Amino acid sequence: MRAVHHDRRKLGLLLSTGPEHANLDTVTRLSNTAQRQGHDVYLYLIDEGTRCLDTPQISQLPKQGAKLFVCAFGAQKMGVPIDSRATFCGLVVLSDLIAGCDRFLAFN
Amino acid sequence: MAARHILVLVTGDPMKSARPGEAIRMALGLGSGTHRVSVVLRGPAAALLFPEAEESACADEVEKYLPSLAEALDPGFYVERAALEGRDLAESEFRIVPVDPPDIAKLMARADRFVIF
């Protein structure tokens, strides 16, 4: 069961490194922990980070409630198929996340 | 939504990687709305502002996005002073503001958000 807290906050995460980088593990753990504590998590994959979409760590995040966004331009460049696994979008969405989240952390 | 001051710190080597070009594209995208964007170039990333960038791994991004980003930046690109040693600023067509590491720390502290590429 998901904990509900009165001080629920929005955590924005940006990941721009590929699956081979330790950032993937850090982002996954951070996301899981934040969600367990009742916070909302918004993850944006950009550049090489779009390749992480295929990893089990990232693909399980939406099932746990995280909102997953992927840079469509980056995905196209990296040969990542655009499908229903995530919301493929442009930098306007990243701009909105930066504006709207209480905390925003970039892993590059 | 609240407008933020976003600092994009670019450290990668454009002669070896396309990532600095992606940082430039991202900075332009983030700055095209309500946010104010500042860009700091450290180390080899300074090459983005000089003619050699035409031969870099992100030459396309430099050509497409850098001029528009430059117009949006006030007062210009912040560039680590040490990265400018041996360079002639007149060879760059962009406004360059040399900064030292303490200045970069202040810029980061003043920004609402920062992204390191």
Backbone of each chain as ProteinMPNN parsed JSONL, in Angstrom:
{"seq_chain_A": "MRAVHHDRRKLGLLLSTGPEHANLDTVTRLSNTAQRQGHDVYLYLIDEGTRCLDTPQISQLPKQGAKLFVCAFGAQKMGVPIDSRATFCGLVVLSDLIAGCDRFLAFN", "coords_chain_A": {"N_chain_A": [[0.841, -1.192, 0.0], [0.448, 2.246, -0.719], [2.012, 4.889, 0.93], [0.466, 7.765, 2.349], [1.078, 11.122, 2.589], [0.878, 14.265, 4.21], [2.629, 16.231, 3.45], [3.129, 15.957, 0.751], [5.165, 15.963, -2.079], [6.515, 17.128, -5.237], [8.805, 15.474, -7.162], [11.219, 15.992, -9.542], [13.086, 14.337, -12.018], [15.926, 14.109, -14.07], [17.433, 12.206, -16.529], [20.282, 11.573, -18.334], [22.145, 9.793, -19.1], [23.299, 6.577, -20.322], [22.226, 3.064, -20.012], [24.465, 1.762, -19.054], [25.621, 3.323, -17.191], [26.126, 4.261, -13.756], [24.217, 6.012, -12.879], [21.67, 5.147, -13.551], [20.896, 3.233, -11.663], [20.947, 4.826, -9.391], [18.944, 6.735, -9.941], [16.723, 5.053, -10.138], [16.524, 3.965, -7.546], [16.196, 6.28, -6.063], [13.8, 7.215, -7.063], [12.058, 5.13, -6.339], [12.238, 5.259, -3.542], [11.281, 7.845, -3.015], [8.665, 7.577, -3.891], [7.713, 5.626, -2.173], [7.617, 7.122, 0.086], [5.493, 8.657, -0.378], [5.593, 10.698, -2.24], [5.289, 12.442, -5.397], [6.645, 11.373, -8.465], [8.434, 12.46, -11.259], [9.909, 11.559, -14.145], [12.273, 12.311, -16.596], [13.65, 11.24, -19.542], [16.493, 11.804, -21.449], [18.587, 12.373, -24.352], [21.272, 10.09, -24.244], [20.061, 8.847, -22.186], [17.577, 8.023, -23.033], [17.862, 5.48, -23.909], [17.634, 3.967, -21.682], [15.047, 3.327, -21.375], [14.423, 0.774, -22.134], [15.245, -0.807, -20.068], [14.741, -3.045, -17.259], [14.599, -1.738, -14.822], [13.714, 0.898, -15.32], [11.377, 0.448, -16.739], [9.663, -0.582, -14.831], [8.965, 1.557, -13.258], [6.708, 3.276, -14.012], [4.636, 1.538, -13.356], [4.633, 1.658, -10.697], [3.732, 4.127, -10.242], [5.191, 6.337, -11.027], [5.63, 9.132, -13.212], [6.501, 8.917, -16.489], [8.551, 10.354, -18.887], [9.84, 10.81, -22.162], [12.339, 12.15, -24.187], [11.468, 12.852, -27.392], [12.979, 13.532, -29.615], [15.543, 12.766, -28.817], [15.112, 10.018, -28.516], [14.607, 9.272, -31.121], [17.081, 9.824, -32.262], [18.651, 7.973, -30.917], [17.642, 5.606, -31.753], [15.515, 4.476, -30.397], [12.462, 2.874, -30.181], [9.382, 4.566, -30.698], [6.677, 4.283, -28.742], [3.963, 3.023, -26.693], [5.09, 2.839, -24.187], [5.911, 4.984, -22.72], [5.493, 8.553, -22.262], [6.232, 10.242, -25.032], [7.877, 13.163, -25.827], [8.539, 16.731, -26.139], [10.949, 19.337, -25.349], [9.403, 21.196, -24.092], [7.86, 19.945, -22.209], [9.803, 19.121, -20.391], [10.592, 21.633, -19.565], [8.261, 22.467, -18.265], [8.225, 20.617, -16.183], [10.485, 21.37, -14.755], [9.639, 23.809, -13.889], [7.404, 23.175, -12.374], [7.983, 21.249, -10.403], [8.807, 20.539, -6.973], [11.327, 19.822, -6.21], [14.178, 19.352, -8.251], [16.266, 17.194, -9.886], [19.195, 16.559, -11.718], [20.722, 14.002, -13.526], [23.582, 13.444, -14.999]], "CA_chain_A": [[0.0, 0.0, 0.0], [1.246, 3.455, -0.841], [1.855, 5.808, 2.05], [-0.048, 9.085, 2.007], [1.632, 12.119, 3.496], [0.327, 15.604, 4.013], [3.636, 17.077, 2.81], [3.411, 15.333, -0.539], [5.897, 16.893, -2.945], [6.788, 16.654, -6.599], [10.234, 15.32, -7.423], [11.546, 15.857, -10.955], [14.393, 13.72, -12.255], [16.382, 14.101, -15.46], [18.501, 11.219, -16.727], [20.809, 11.724, -19.699], [23.184, 8.789, -19.357], [22.785, 5.293, -20.768], [22.042, 1.987, -19.028], [25.74, 1.297, -18.528], [26.085, 4.271, -16.173], [25.572, 4.039, -12.404], [23.075, 6.909, -12.652], [20.411, 4.404, -13.7], [20.592, 2.642, -10.363], [20.671, 5.923, -8.454], [17.634, 7.306, -10.269], [15.705, 4.065, -9.813], [16.386, 3.884, -6.077], [15.661, 7.553, -5.589], [12.396, 7.24, -7.455], [11.333, 4.175, -5.485], [12.2, 5.778, -2.17], [10.386, 9.008, -2.987], [7.287, 7.105, -4.022], [7.352, 4.94, -0.913], [7.35, 8.154, 1.088], [4.254, 9.339, -0.751], [5.81, 11.835, -3.134], [5.08, 12.211, -6.826], [7.92, 11.356, -9.189], [8.378, 12.728, -12.696], [11.224, 11.235, -14.711], [12.431, 12.671, -18.009], [14.838, 10.63, -20.144], [16.943, 12.617, -22.582], [19.858, 11.984, -24.956], [21.56, 8.663, -24.068], [19.128, 8.332, -21.178], [16.406, 7.415, -23.671], [18.132, 4.032, -24.057], [17.279, 3.309, -20.416], [13.63, 2.944, -21.414], [14.341, -0.678, -22.324], [15.739, -1.54, -18.902], [13.69, -3.445, -16.303], [14.502, -0.749, -13.729], [12.889, 2.039, -15.726], [10.042, 0.03, -17.186], [8.777, -0.863, -13.698], [8.63, 2.779, -12.524], [5.319, 3.719, -14.205], [3.714, 0.628, -12.652], [4.62, 2.079, -9.294], [3.122, 5.451, -10.14], [6.022, 7.429, -11.552], [5.267, 9.62, -14.546], [7.703, 8.735, -17.294], [8.576, 11.121, -20.133], [11.041, 10.541, -22.952], [12.593, 13.122, -25.254], [11.194, 12.198, -28.676], [14.123, 13.794, -30.494], [16.622, 11.895, -28.345], [14.75, 8.632, -28.816], [14.795, 9.092, -32.565], [18.528, 9.788, -32.52], [19.229, 6.772, -30.318], [16.998, 4.424, -32.323], [14.561, 3.909, -29.44], [11.13, 2.911, -30.797], [8.381, 5.404, -30.035], [5.468, 3.48, -28.54], [3.13, 3.408, -25.543], [5.745, 2.579, -22.903], [6.113, 6.242, -22.004], [5.033, 9.712, -23.012], [7.322, 10.819, -25.828], [7.519, 14.574, -25.895], [9.626, 17.664, -26.411], [11.547, 20.047, -24.213], [8.383, 21.984, -23.389], [7.461, 19.163, -21.033], [10.897, 19.247, -19.42], [10.497, 22.999, -19.058], [7.146, 22.479, -17.307], [8.64, 19.849, -15.003], [11.431, 22.196, -14.001], [8.865, 24.876, -13.242], [6.351, 22.694, -11.487], [8.406, 20.331, -9.338], [9.381, 21.163, -5.778], [12.765, 19.534, -6.304], [14.532, 18.835, -9.567], [17.647, 16.705, -9.869], [19.656, 16.111, -13.03], [21.789, 12.992, -13.496], [24.203, 13.528, -16.325]], "C_chain_A": [[0.883, 1.25, 0.0], [0.961, 4.411, 0.315], [1.328, 7.158, 1.562], [0.446, 10.084, 3.045], [1.027, 13.476, 3.182], [1.329, 16.501, 3.283], [4.09, 16.456, 1.488], [4.062, 16.358, -1.471], [6.149, 16.265, -4.3], [8.29, 16.644, -6.814], [10.443, 15.124, -8.924], [12.953, 15.301, -11.119], [14.7, 13.762, -13.747], [17.525, 13.115, -15.572], [18.984, 11.305, -18.173], [21.907, 10.714, -20.021], [22.55, 7.433, -19.657], [22.725, 4.246, -19.67], [23.339, 1.521, -18.389], [26.261, 2.183, -17.396], [25.377, 4.021, -14.835], [24.385, 4.948, -12.094], [21.738, 6.183, -12.717], [19.972, 3.835, -12.359], [20.206, 3.731, -9.354], [19.275, 6.495, -8.675], [16.516, 6.343, -9.87], [15.454, 4.016, -8.31], [15.753, 5.154, -5.515], [14.162, 7.639, -5.87], [11.57, 6.324, -6.55], [11.174, 4.707, -4.067], [11.221, 6.933, -2.048], [8.928, 8.565, -3.052], [6.813, 6.381, -2.759], [6.991, 5.959, 0.169], [6.16, 9.034, 0.703], [4.424, 10.538, -1.667], [5.529, 11.441, -4.589], [6.414, 12.31, -7.551], [7.676, 11.552, -10.687], [9.781, 12.518, -13.258], [11.254, 11.562, -16.199], [13.738, 12.066, -18.512], [15.222, 11.443, -21.378], [18.282, 12.08, -23.094], [20.093, 10.47, -24.753], [20.646, 8.014, -23.032], [17.901, 7.673, -21.785], [16.598, 5.902, -23.847], [17.773, 3.258, -22.794], [15.827, 2.836, -20.415], [13.466, 1.429, -21.514], [14.758, -1.47, -21.09], [14.596, -1.915, -17.968], [13.501, -2.4, -15.201], [13.559, 0.394, -14.101], [11.474, 1.59, -16.084], [9.108, -0.28, -16.018], [8.322, 0.424, -12.987], [7.193, 3.266, -12.756], [4.312, 2.834, -13.478], [3.6, 1.019, -11.191], [4.122, 3.515, -9.129], [3.956, 6.6, -10.666], [5.527, 7.844, -12.933], [6.539, 9.648, -15.378], [7.585, 9.478, -18.626], [9.901, 10.858, -20.858], [11.151, 11.59, -24.061], [12.442, 12.429, -26.615], [12.364, 12.362, -29.646], [15.287, 12.871, -30.136], [16.363, 10.444, -28.692], [14.985, 8.33, -30.295], [16.284, 8.962, -32.892], [19.163, 8.491, -32.051], [18.596, 5.483, -30.859], [16.063, 3.721, -31.354], [13.157, 4.004, -30.054], [10.156, 3.772, -29.992], [7.08, 4.623, -29.952], [4.785, 3.899, -27.242], [3.8, 3.196, -24.193], [5.905, 3.835, -22.056], [5.489, 7.361, -22.83], [6.234, 10.318, -23.726], [6.961, 12.279, -26.123], [8.755, 15.431, -26.159], [10.09, 18.376, -25.156], [10.558, 20.935, -23.47], [7.956, 21.258, -22.11], [8.549, 19.232, -19.964], [10.865, 20.63, -18.769], [9.395, 23.106, -18.002], [7.507, 21.724, -16.028], [9.569, 20.681, -14.122], [10.672, 23.293, -13.24], [7.966, 24.331, -12.136], [6.779, 21.812, -10.336], [9.011, 21.1, -8.156], [10.893, 20.97, -5.745], [13.031, 18.963, -7.687], [16.0, 18.44, -9.564], [18.016, 16.172, -11.247], [20.818, 15.127, -12.87], [22.384, 12.887, -14.887], [25.612, 12.958, -16.332]], "O_chain_A": [[1.93, 1.288, 0.645], [-0.194, 4.699, 0.629], [1.705, 7.629, 0.488], [0.245, 9.895, 4.245], [0.708, 13.785, 2.034], [0.93, 17.426, 2.575], [5.278, 16.438, 1.162], [3.569, 17.475, -1.627], [6.017, 15.056, -4.49], [8.961, 17.666, -6.669], [9.899, 14.187, -9.508], [13.889, 15.735, -10.449], [13.836, 13.483, -14.579], [18.482, 13.178, -14.8], [18.207, 11.135, -19.113], [22.523, 10.774, -21.085], [21.403, 7.179, -19.289], [23.122, 4.503, -18.533], [23.322, 0.948, -17.3], [27.23, 1.831, -16.722], [24.21, 3.63, -14.786], [23.632, 4.689, -11.155], [20.788, 6.553, -12.027], [18.807, 3.95, -11.975], [19.268, 3.573, -8.573], [18.52, 6.71, -7.727], [15.491, 6.759, -9.332], [14.308, 4.025, -7.862], [14.904, 5.111, -4.625], [13.375, 8.074, -5.031], [10.509, 6.713, -6.061], [10.1, 4.613, -3.472], [10.433, 7.0, -1.104], [8.069, 9.108, -2.357], [5.663, 6.514, -2.342], [6.172, 5.692, 1.048], [5.861, 10.024, 1.371], [3.486, 11.315, -1.848], [5.534, 10.263, -4.946], [7.212, 13.21, -7.289], [6.826, 10.896, -11.288], [10.721, 13.22, -12.885], [10.38, 11.148, -16.96], [14.807, 12.347, -17.97], [14.387, 11.73, -22.236], [19.016, 11.417, -22.361], [19.214, 9.664, -25.055], [20.481, 6.795, -23.006], [17.25, 6.855, -21.135], [15.629, 5.147, -23.924], [17.626, 2.036, -22.83], [15.425, 2.044, -19.563], [12.479, 0.873, -21.031], [14.632, -2.694, -21.077], [13.598, -1.199, -17.886], [12.391, -2.2, -14.708], [12.715, 0.804, -13.303], [10.497, 2.269, -15.769], [7.889, -0.248, -16.183], [7.384, 0.38, -12.191], [6.517, 3.634, -11.795], [3.266, 3.308, -13.035], [2.596, 0.744, -10.535], [4.093, 4.05, -8.021], [3.471, 7.729, -10.744], [5.068, 7.015, -13.719], [7.519, 10.306, -15.029], [6.645, 9.262, -19.391], [10.946, 10.705, -20.227], [10.186, 11.874, -24.772], [13.21, 11.523, -26.942], [12.694, 11.447, -30.4], [15.928, 12.28, -31.005], [17.268, 9.722, -29.109], [15.496, 7.27, -30.659], [16.692, 8.113, -33.685], [20.082, 7.968, -32.682], [18.985, 4.388, -30.455], [15.836, 2.516, -31.466], [12.712, 5.095, -30.407], [10.118, 3.707, -28.764], [6.454, 4.334, -30.972], [5.005, 5.006, -26.751], [3.156, 3.353, -23.156], [6.02, 3.762, -20.832], [5.02, 7.143, -23.947], [7.145, 10.844, -23.087], [5.869, 12.575, -26.609], [9.857, 14.923, -26.37], [9.671, 18.052, -24.044], [10.832, 21.377, -22.354], [7.725, 21.879, -21.072], [8.255, 19.383, -18.778], [11.086, 20.767, -17.566], [9.574, 23.756, -16.972], [7.141, 22.139, -14.928], [9.444, 20.687, -12.898], [11.017, 23.648, -12.113], [7.797, 24.96, -11.091], [6.022, 21.636, -9.381], [9.632, 22.151, -8.319], [11.637, 21.847, -5.305], [12.232, 18.199, -8.228], [16.871, 19.259, -9.272], [17.253, 15.43, -11.865], [21.781, 15.404, -12.154], [21.791, 12.331, -15.81], [26.272, 12.954, -17.372]]}, "seq_chain_B": "MAARHILVLVTGDPMKSARPGEAIRMALGLGSGTHRVSVVLRGPAAALLFPEAEESACADEVEKYLPSLAEALDPGFYVERAALEGRDLAESEFRIVPVDPPDIAKLMARADRFVIF", "coords_chain_B": {"N_chain_B": [[2.707, 28.441, -14.279], [5.63, 28.824, -12.254], [8.266, 30.939, -13.362], [11.587, 29.989, -13.809], [15.059, 30.398, -12.949], [17.422, 28.903, -14.782], [20.418, 27.182, -14.741], [22.726, 26.001, -16.996], [25.334, 23.915, -17.041], [28.083, 23.162, -18.881], [30.401, 20.698, -19.501], [31.554, 18.811, -21.082], [33.596, 17.503, -23.811], [33.378, 18.827, -26.887], [34.753, 18.005, -29.123], [35.021, 15.363, -28.892], [32.618, 14.246, -28.125], [29.058, 14.189, -28.596], [27.463, 15.179, -26.682], [27.786, 17.821, -25.512], [26.582, 19.33, -27.508], [23.954, 18.46, -27.309], [23.372, 19.536, -24.859], [23.367, 22.229, -25.506], [21.191, 22.336, -27.245], [19.194, 21.642, -25.435], [19.362, 23.749, -23.586], [18.552, 25.877, -25.17], [15.932, 25.083, -25.724], [14.793, 25.072, -23.152], [15.003, 27.714, -22.522], [13.317, 28.946, -24.24], [10.787, 29.367, -23.409], [9.177, 30.593, -20.567], [11.225, 30.579, -18.795], [14.397, 31.771, -17.517], [17.576, 31.356, -18.835], [20.935, 30.52, -18.133], [24.195, 29.911, -19.357], [27.061, 28.063, -18.69], [30.305, 27.388, -19.653], [32.755, 25.013, -19.222], [36.218, 24.026, -19.118], [37.042, 21.839, -21.802], [34.67, 22.355, -23.107], [34.531, 24.963, -23.864], [35.347, 25.152, -26.439], [33.13, 25.074, -28.022], [32.437, 27.623, -28.747], [34.181, 28.543, -30.594], [35.885, 28.599, -33.822], [36.726, 25.944, -34.314], [34.635, 24.35, -33.567], [33.113, 23.788, -35.728], [34.117, 21.509, -36.723], [33.51, 19.67, -34.875], [32.122, 16.969, -32.812], [29.558, 17.621, -32.513], [28.765, 19.301, -34.51], [26.527, 19.851, -36.125], [24.502, 20.535, -34.284], [25.663, 22.772, -33.155], [25.678, 24.513, -35.304], [22.931, 24.698, -35.81], [21.633, 25.455, -33.386], [23.219, 27.078, -31.68], [23.562, 29.895, -32.443], [20.962, 30.962, -32.024], [20.594, 30.431, -29.328], [22.608, 32.023, -28.288], [21.606, 34.567, -28.754], [19.64, 34.672, -26.888], [20.873, 34.771, -24.476], [21.841, 36.65, -21.707], [24.324, 38.141, -19.9], [25.708, 36.876, -21.955], [27.662, 34.016, -22.975], [28.896, 32.382, -20.193], [32.191, 31.639, -19.524], [34.675, 29.515, -18.35], [37.535, 31.01, -17.125], [40.105, 29.853, -17.218], [39.828, 28.062, -19.272], [39.987, 29.589, -21.443], [42.521, 30.306, -21.866], [45.217, 31.0, -23.986], [43.577, 31.334, -26.113], [42.165, 33.431, -28.633], [39.849, 35.79, -28.088], [38.648, 37.27, -30.016], [38.322, 35.583, -32.104], [36.014, 34.294, -31.726], [32.553, 34.423, -32.445], [30.753, 34.996, -30.568], [29.296, 36.457, -27.562], [31.328, 36.538, -24.809], [31.753, 35.879, -21.423], [34.225, 35.878, -19.247], [34.779, 33.768, -16.458], [35.662, 32.851, -13.09], [36.193, 29.882, -11.014], [35.013, 30.513, -8.388], [33.111, 32.401, -9.183], [31.478, 30.851, -10.784], [30.432, 29.166, -8.88], [28.884, 30.997, -7.462], [27.021, 31.694, -9.412], [25.705, 29.276, -9.704], [24.597, 29.028, -7.191], [22.794, 31.093, -7.21], [20.946, 30.351, -9.102], [17.739, 28.806, -9.727], [17.462, 26.224, -10.576], [19.766, 23.752, -11.685], [21.589, 22.205, -14.322], [23.914, 19.818, -15.179], [25.978, 19.055, -17.836]], "CA_chain_B": [[3.812, 27.904, -13.496], [6.651, 29.833, -11.96], [9.455, 30.99, -14.213], [12.794, 29.664, -13.044], [16.369, 30.689, -13.533], [18.068, 27.605, -14.966], [21.823, 27.254, -15.14], [23.205, 24.794, -17.684], [26.8, 23.87, -16.956], [28.547, 22.194, -19.886], [31.796, 20.367, -19.227], [32.03, 17.79, -22.02], [34.472, 17.91, -24.913], [32.634, 18.716, -28.149], [35.553, 17.37, -30.16], [34.967, 13.918, -28.663], [31.28, 13.781, -27.775], [27.942, 15.015, -29.061], [26.669, 15.597, -25.527], [27.705, 19.287, -25.371], [25.59, 19.82, -28.472], [22.64, 18.181, -26.73], [23.192, 20.533, -23.792], [23.021, 23.492, -26.166], [19.801, 22.189, -27.71], [18.334, 21.65, -24.257], [19.361, 25.105, -23.034], [17.713, 26.694, -26.042], [14.544, 24.646, -25.515], [14.333, 25.509, -21.829], [14.958, 29.172, -22.482], [12.389, 29.502, -25.227], [9.513, 29.67, -22.75], [9.21, 31.673, -19.575], [12.421, 30.492, -17.942], [15.638, 32.459, -17.889], [18.648, 30.359, -18.881], [22.332, 30.928, -18.229], [25.04, 28.782, -19.775], [28.464, 28.144, -18.286], [31.138, 26.39, -20.339], [34.009, 24.76, -18.499], [37.195, 23.132, -19.754], [37.008, 21.685, -23.263], [33.391, 22.813, -23.674], [34.731, 26.311, -24.413], [35.565, 25.016, -27.889], [31.847, 25.269, -28.712], [32.284, 29.02, -29.178], [35.284, 28.902, -31.478], [35.718, 28.013, -35.162], [36.951, 24.497, -34.367], [33.368, 23.657, -33.312], [32.568, 23.347, -37.017], [34.643, 20.16, -36.966], [33.285, 18.897, -33.648], [31.17, 15.851, -32.864], [28.191, 18.166, -32.469], [28.803, 20.431, -35.448], [25.161, 20.155, -36.587], [23.787, 21.235, -33.203], [26.288, 24.086, -33.021], [25.21, 25.341, -36.415], [21.48, 24.912, -35.738], [21.08, 25.999, -32.143], [24.063, 27.998, -30.918], [23.28, 31.322, -32.683], [19.699, 31.351, -31.377], [20.828, 30.434, -27.883], [23.446, 33.193, -27.985], [20.745, 35.761, -28.737], [18.774, 34.64, -25.694], [21.673, 34.851, -23.245], [22.253, 37.975, -21.236], [25.06, 38.965, -20.859], [26.407, 36.067, -22.949], [28.104, 32.719, -22.445], [29.915, 32.409, -19.153], [33.208, 30.646, -19.861], [35.745, 29.426, -17.351], [38.686, 31.789, -17.605], [41.238, 28.964, -17.506], [39.573, 27.392, -20.552], [40.212, 30.566, -22.514], [43.963, 30.58, -21.985], [45.772, 30.677, -25.303], [42.597, 31.582, -27.169], [41.898, 34.817, -28.993], [38.39, 35.957, -28.001], [38.166, 37.874, -31.265], [38.029, 34.503, -33.055], [34.656, 33.809, -31.462], [31.51, 35.38, -32.855], [29.771, 35.062, -29.481], [29.648, 37.253, -26.385], [31.931, 35.659, -23.807], [32.018, 36.496, -20.117], [35.137, 34.981, -18.515], [34.472, 33.623, -15.027], [36.506, 31.942, -12.317], [35.369, 28.91, -10.274], [34.124, 31.104, -7.373], [31.982, 33.046, -9.878], [30.575, 29.772, -11.215], [29.724, 28.727, -7.667], [27.86, 32.001, -7.16], [25.959, 31.566, -10.419], [24.936, 28.073, -9.376], [23.837, 29.292, -5.966], [21.716, 32.035, -7.522], [19.953, 29.734, -9.99], [16.715, 27.967, -9.088], [17.721, 24.852, -11.011], [20.915, 23.658, -12.577], [21.783, 20.951, -15.034], [25.304, 19.675, -15.624], [26.096, 18.149, -18.992]], "C_chain_B": [[4.913, 28.948, -13.343], [7.814, 29.754, -12.945], [10.675, 30.762, -13.327], [14.031, 30.203, -13.75], [17.124, 29.369, -13.583], [19.503, 27.817, -15.432], [22.22, 25.93, -15.793], [24.73, 24.856, -17.711], [27.297, 22.773, -17.894], [30.04, 21.952, -19.678], [32.396, 19.411, -20.268], [32.868, 18.373, -23.152], [33.736, 17.728, -26.246], [33.429, 18.069, -29.275], [35.475, 15.842, -30.041], [33.551, 13.377, -28.481], [30.22, 14.738, -28.298], [27.139, 15.582, -27.895], [26.66, 17.117, -25.309], [26.699, 19.907, -26.334], [24.18, 19.6, -27.967], [22.341, 19.178, -25.605], [22.773, 21.881, -24.376], [21.574, 23.458, -26.644], [18.835, 22.304, -26.537], [18.236, 23.065, -23.668], [18.469, 26.022, -23.861], [16.239, 26.363, -25.827], [13.997, 25.155, -24.193], [14.177, 27.02, -21.767], [13.945, 29.781, -23.426], [11.016, 29.794, -24.634], [9.679, 30.811, -21.769], [10.48, 31.677, -18.739], [13.565, 31.359, -18.459], [16.764, 31.441, -17.797], [20.011, 31.046, -18.92], [23.15, 29.695, -18.594], [26.477, 29.05, -19.346], [29.223, 27.032, -19.004], [32.448, 26.245, -19.574], [34.923, 23.873, -19.341], [37.029, 23.061, -21.262], [35.724, 22.176, -23.909], [33.505, 24.217, -24.268], [34.898, 26.275, -25.928], [34.284, 25.233, -28.682], [31.741, 26.657, -29.333], [33.341, 29.462, -30.176], [35.182, 28.126, -32.802], [35.91, 26.501, -35.23], [35.667, 23.685, -34.143], [32.729, 23.154, -34.605], [33.022, 21.933, -37.357], [34.337, 19.23, -35.792], [32.277, 17.772, -33.864], [29.732, 16.344, -32.826], [28.088, 19.381, -33.393], [27.398, 20.827, -35.912], [24.396, 20.975, -35.553], [24.336, 22.651, -33.026], [25.753, 25.019, -34.1], [23.73, 25.7, -36.265], [21.059, 25.738, -34.534], [21.909, 27.096, -31.474], [23.755, 29.481, -31.19], [21.997, 31.792, -31.996], [19.866, 31.406, -29.872], [21.613, 31.684, -27.483], [22.605, 34.465, -27.893], [19.941, 35.846, -27.447], [19.556, 34.874, -24.408], [22.086, 36.279, -22.93], [23.053, 37.792, -19.94], [25.777, 38.173, -21.948], [26.744, 34.713, -22.357], [29.139, 32.961, -21.35], [30.916, 31.297, -19.471], [34.315, 30.686, -18.808], [37.004, 30.094, -17.92], [39.856, 30.878, -18.002], [41.073, 28.268, -18.863], [39.819, 28.315, -21.737], [41.685, 30.876, -22.725], [44.474, 30.126, -23.351], [44.79, 30.888, -26.442], [42.459, 33.082, -27.409], [40.375, 34.994, -29.02], [37.803, 36.542, -29.282], [37.826, 36.809, -32.31], [36.628, 33.932, -32.855], [33.656, 34.871, -31.886], [30.491, 35.588, -31.743], [30.271, 35.941, -28.339], [30.12, 36.307, -25.287], [32.189, 36.452, -22.535], [32.935, 35.545, -19.348], [34.791, 34.963, -17.025], [35.452, 32.645, -14.389], [35.611, 30.978, -11.527], [34.51, 29.528, -9.164], [32.907, 31.8, -8.001], [30.963, 31.992, -10.316], [29.763, 29.279, -10.02], [28.605, 29.713, -7.314], [26.693, 31.897, -8.142], [25.071, 30.361, -10.112], [24.055, 28.309, -8.156], [22.636, 30.195, -6.247], [20.608, 31.392, -8.349], [18.947, 28.908, -9.189], [16.958, 26.488, -9.39], [19.041, 24.841, -11.762], [21.082, 22.249, -13.118], [23.221, 20.907, -15.501], [25.346, 18.672, -16.765], [27.565, 17.937, -19.317]], "O_chain_B": [[5.094, 29.825, -14.187], [8.28, 28.675, -13.309], [10.76, 31.295, -12.221], [14.046, 30.428, -14.96], [17.431, 28.785, -12.544], [19.76, 28.54, -16.394], [22.061, 24.865, -15.196], [25.323, 25.741, -18.328], [26.97, 21.6, -17.719], [30.839, 22.889, -19.68], [33.612, 19.231, -20.318], [32.847, 19.576, -23.41], [33.501, 16.599, -26.678], [32.852, 17.632, -30.271], [35.822, 15.121, -30.977], [33.314, 12.183, -28.663], [30.456, 15.94, -28.427], [26.228, 16.384, -28.105], [25.616, 17.663, -24.951], [26.044, 20.896, -26.006], [23.306, 20.444, -28.164], [21.2, 19.605, -25.426], [21.933, 22.582, -23.811], [20.827, 24.422, -26.473], [17.802, 22.968, -26.624], [17.151, 23.516, -23.3], [17.725, 26.839, -23.319], [15.4, 27.261, -25.757], [12.858, 25.618, -24.127], [13.323, 27.539, -21.047], [13.733, 30.993, -23.42], [10.174, 30.406, -25.292], [10.243, 31.856, -22.092], [10.779, 32.657, -18.056], [13.682, 31.636, -19.653], [16.891, 30.741, -16.793], [20.211, 32.022, -19.643], [22.829, 28.578, -18.186], [27.032, 30.119, -19.603], [28.82, 25.87, -18.962], [33.15, 27.223, -19.317], [34.464, 23.081, -20.164], [36.892, 24.087, -21.927], [35.682, 22.391, -25.12], [32.672, 24.617, -25.082], [34.62, 27.259, -26.614], [34.333, 25.539, -29.873], [31.039, 26.846, -30.326], [33.387, 30.63, -30.56], [34.476, 27.121, -32.885], [35.333, 25.841, -36.094], [35.603, 22.502, -34.474], [31.918, 22.228, -34.594], [32.4, 21.245, -38.167], [34.858, 18.116, -35.733], [31.673, 17.638, -34.928], [28.799, 15.581, -33.076], [27.406, 20.358, -33.083], [27.113, 22.014, -36.073], [23.737, 21.962, -35.879], [23.589, 23.598, -32.782], [25.419, 26.173, -33.831], [23.316, 26.825, -36.545], [20.217, 26.628, -34.654], [21.36, 27.95, -30.777], [23.692, 30.26, -30.239], [21.952, 32.894, -31.449], [19.35, 32.308, -29.213], [21.319, 32.318, -26.47], [22.863, 35.332, -27.057], [19.603, 36.932, -26.973], [18.965, 35.145, -23.362], [22.606, 37.004, -23.778], [22.487, 37.319, -18.955], [26.412, 38.785, -22.807], [26.169, 34.312, -21.345], [30.131, 33.659, -21.559], [30.526, 30.145, -19.664], [34.811, 31.749, -18.437], [37.461, 29.789, -19.021], [40.515, 31.117, -19.013], [42.059, 27.929, -19.519], [39.854, 27.876, -22.887], [42.053, 31.611, -23.641], [44.195, 29.014, -23.802], [45.121, 30.653, -27.604], [42.619, 33.889, -26.494], [39.694, 34.419, -29.87], [36.629, 36.344, -29.595], [37.127, 37.091, -33.283], [36.119, 33.189, -33.694], [33.885, 36.066, -31.706], [29.485, 36.271, -31.937], [31.471, 36.147, -28.162], [29.4, 35.391, -24.889], [32.762, 37.541, -22.562], [32.477, 34.516, -18.85], [34.543, 36.004, -16.417], [35.99, 31.75, -15.04], [34.413, 31.222, -11.384], [33.364, 29.109, -9.001], [31.816, 31.792, -7.432], [29.753, 32.205, -10.234], [28.567, 29.01, -10.132], [27.513, 29.306, -6.917], [25.53, 31.999, -7.753], [23.849, 30.421, -10.244], [22.915, 27.848, -8.098], [21.594, 30.077, -5.602], [19.461, 31.836, -8.303], [19.261, 28.383, -8.121], [16.691, 25.619, -8.56], [19.393, 25.827, -12.41], [20.762, 21.256, -12.464], [23.702, 21.842, -16.142], [24.808, 17.57, -16.658], [27.891, 17.21, -20.254]]}, "name": "protein", "num_of_chains": 2, "seq": "MRAVHHDRRKLGLLLSTGPEHANLDTVTRLSNTAQRQGHDVYLYLIDEGTRCLDTPQISQLPKQGAKLFVCAFGAQKMGVPIDSRATFCGLVVLSDLIAGCDRFLAFNMAARHILVLVTGDPMKSARPGEAIRMALGLGSGTHRVSVVLRGPAAALLFPEAEESACADEVEKYLPSLAEALDPGFYVERAALEGRDLAESEFRIVPVDPPDIAKLMARADRFVIF"}
